[in-house]
Amino acid sequence: MDVAALDQALTALAGPPGTLLVAATAGTTDAGLIDPLPEIAGLCEAHGARLHIDAAYGGGLLLSDRHRPRLDGLDRAHTVTLDLHKLGWQPVAAGLLAVRDRDDLTALAHHADYLNAEDDTEAGLPDLLGRSLRTSRRPDILKIAVTLRTLGRRGLGALVDQVCARATDLADLVDRHPRLDLYDRPTISTVLFRPTGATDDTVAAVRRTLLTEGRAVLGRARPDGRLWLKATLLNPHTGPGDLAALLHLVELALPEGPTAR
Ligand SMILES: Cc1ncc(COP(=O)(O)O)c(C=O)c1O
């Protein structure tokens, strides 16, 4: 997010406090980028705007002592989404909405006598109304609680550190590779790369070949108008050998095949 453009937009749209909502991202889907959260939070406070931060991907950095400082400013948001099916190693669904002010959940308040009769509520019987848009839902929190109990915050943080380190390794390998270009150093665990000089059609074909032949599942992203292959490293068991093997598979899928080295 461009902070100067945000400042201009908030100034131009000025209204009563709380009528504007800014949605920032901590971990973009395409490149894993983190918006400048402290600056954005400061602007929101100055302009009386609400701040939501989509930390679906990047929120997992909170678990790591090493990487947590990169989310400075997250605590200044009114609402934050986290998605623990990414850096939390959960099967879907594992999305959470965290609110700073409980009143933000009053929109979910609903009374249905068969579900939360007043006398039952007064007697302390629990129910999920007021906490979720859905009344019929799977107990998604159970697996998260089990994981936290088993690995603890530090255990999960170690996995975060590991996948971030693997992303750095992959970026290094791409950087040194004579036939691949690196988009940028990874912010979290996403690495974008493409065969040097390839057309977008070739990049797309390489990805589909690897997918349909059952060799590798790579994502795709167009951060600068060009098509890039995307590896989002989330498996803590991935080792340096796997990364080299992946790049070799990409080379094999190129129309001209691998280069003898
Ligand atoms: C940045 C970001 N936000 C949110 C989501 C999740 O959205 P949903 O719960 O709609 O799948 C994703 C991907 O799953 C994402 O990458």
The ligand as a MOL file (V3000), in Angstrom:
LIG
                    3D

  0  0  0     0  0            999 V3000
M  V30 BEGIN CTAB
M  V30 COUNTS 16 16 0 0 0
M  V30 BEGIN ATOM
M  V30 1 C -3.9740 -12.5820 1.9110 0
M  V30 2 C -5.0860 -13.6120 2.0370 0
M  V30 3 N -6.2140 -13.2830 2.7030 0
M  V30 4 C -7.2020 -14.1860 2.8930 0
M  V30 5 C -7.0960 -15.4740 2.4070 0
M  V30 6 C -8.1470 -16.4830 2.7140 0
M  V30 7 O -9.3760 -16.1240 2.2680 0
M  V30 8 P -10.5780 -17.2010 2.3140 0
M  V30 9 O -10.7760 -17.5310 3.7570 0
M  V30 10 O -11.6920 -16.4760 1.6820 0
M  V30 11 O -10.0870 -18.3940 1.5500 0
M  V30 12 C -5.9850 -15.8430 1.6560 0
M  V30 13 C -5.8360 -17.2040 1.0750 0
M  V30 14 O -6.3670 -18.1970 1.4890 0
M  V30 15 C -4.9410 -14.8940 1.4870 0
M  V30 16 O -3.8270 -15.2260 0.8210 0
M  V30 END ATOM
M  V30 BEGIN BOND
M  V30 1 1 1 2
M  V30 2 1 2 3
M  V30 3 2 2 15
M  V30 4 2 3 4
M  V30 5 1 4 5
M  V30 6 1 5 6
M  V30 7 2 5 12
M  V30 8 1 6 7
M  V30 9 1 7 8
M  V30 10 2 8 9
M  V30 11 1 8 10
M  V30 12 1 8 11
M  V30 13 1 12 13
M  V30 14 1 12 15
M  V30 15 2 13 14
M  V30 16 1 15 16
M  V30 END BOND
M  V30 END CTAB
M  END
